[in-house]
Amino acid sequence: MHPTPQDQSATHPVPPKRRAPSGEAFGALCHTYESYLDKAETARTELLRHYRPKSLHAWRVGLRRITATLDRVAQALGGDEPQALIEQLKVFRNATGQARDIDILLDETLPAFIAQGRFDDAWQQALETRRAELHQRAVDGLRHTPLAPSLRAFRDWREARAPMTDQALRQLGAGLIEARLHQLHKRAERLEDGRKHLHRVRTTTKKLRYTMELFQPLFPRHATRHWLDQLAELQTHLGEAHDRMTGRALCREWLPEAKGHEELKAFRRWAKRTATDSTAKAASSLEQLWGLERYWDR
């Protein structure tokens, strides 16, 4: 006869879960921010050696994980906010935005269209020429954006903060998650009202996801995993819709000679239709998100 779970528990008592010392979670959170800067600097070093779209994406995501959360965290902690640091990192990230846009257009959006339509070779070459220019501009800018000063500025800010107890940090995280979720609810009401509103929903989705990831160690892992998986799915649909809308706009801006051409019209119709389809998928994903249990309220 196999022992019941109760018998096993009585025979082999489960040791109590070790509690982290007071303030340990705050140190871990600050270390996470430093790891974002380290990863961004690694990506920057790779880009200066050889441009790769994947490295540019890693650079931008590393910085965004900081700029998307540190302002709210610092505000909740009280004291001086590292506003100059946050603004500087935003400038660094935004300087590479067009290079990222054209990478997505040429590596993802156009290949998906060409699989079922036609796009003039001369137009593709014109876009490749533009891409080379934007890559060079991005790399030139990266030469002047070392992150060592940013890391020192962050550490100076950290040293000026009094460590929080783990419970206080957990409450702070719960409040920030709640605020981001409320903002997403509000912005999602206008999801289908055009590119500008879709961009806002996408930005808020990223901020909610990054906030949940930042505070994940303070909550049950299985509970946060459901939310993070659903947010990743939502972000995928929003990203595709945004990329199709952006590609549509960029081709109109960067290919003036193609204006009125039937092939460009076909691309723009396809981009609009597939963006609409992805937006509908995002709306469905949002409905699933609203139904998840709010683990931070426990």
URNORJO-V477605 format. One line per field, one symbol per residue. ss: DSSP state (h for helix, s for strand, l for the rest). phi: phi as a letter, one per 30 degrees, with the letter a starting at -180 (. if undefined). psi: psi as a letter, one per 30 degrees, with the letter a starting at -180 (. if undefined). Layout:
BEGIN
ss = ???
phi = ???
psi = ???
END
This chain:
BEGIN
ss = llllhhhhhhhllllllllllllhhhhhhhhhhhhhhhhhhhhhhhhhhlllhhhhhhhhhhhhhhhllhhhhhhhhlllllhhhhhhhhhhhhllhhhhhhhhhhhhhhhhhhllllllhhhhhhhhhhhhhhhhhhhhhhlllllhhhhhhhhhhhhllllllhhhhhhhhhhhhhhhhhhhhhhhllllllhhhhhhhhhhhhhhhhhhhhhhhhllhhhhhhhhhhhhhhhhhhhhhhhhhhhhhhhhhhlhhhlllhhhhhhhhhhhhhhhhhhhhhhhhhhhhhllllhhhl
phi = .dddeddddddbedddddddeejddddddddddddddddddddddddddadbedddddeddeddddddbddddddddiidcddddddddddedddcddddddddedcbddeddddbbbbedddddddddddedddddddedddcbdceddddddddddddcdecddddddddddddddddddddeddddceccjddddddddddddddddddddcedcbedddddedddddddedddddddddddddddddddcbddceidddddddddddddddddddddddddddddddddddddd
psi = kkkleeeeeeeikkkkkkkklkfeeeeeeeeeeeeeeeeeeeeeeeefekkkeeeeeeeeeeeefeffeeeeeeeeflakkheeeeeeeeeeeffgeeeeefeeeffeeeeeeffgakkkeeeeeeeeeeeeeeeeeeeeeffghkfeeeeeeeeeeeffkkklleeeeeeeeeeeeeeeeeeeeefffgeggleeeeeeeeeeeeeeeeeeeegefflkeeeeeeeeeeeeeeeeeeeeeeeeeeeeeeeeefifffkfkeeeeeeeeeeeeeeeeeeeeeeeeeeeefflkifff.
END
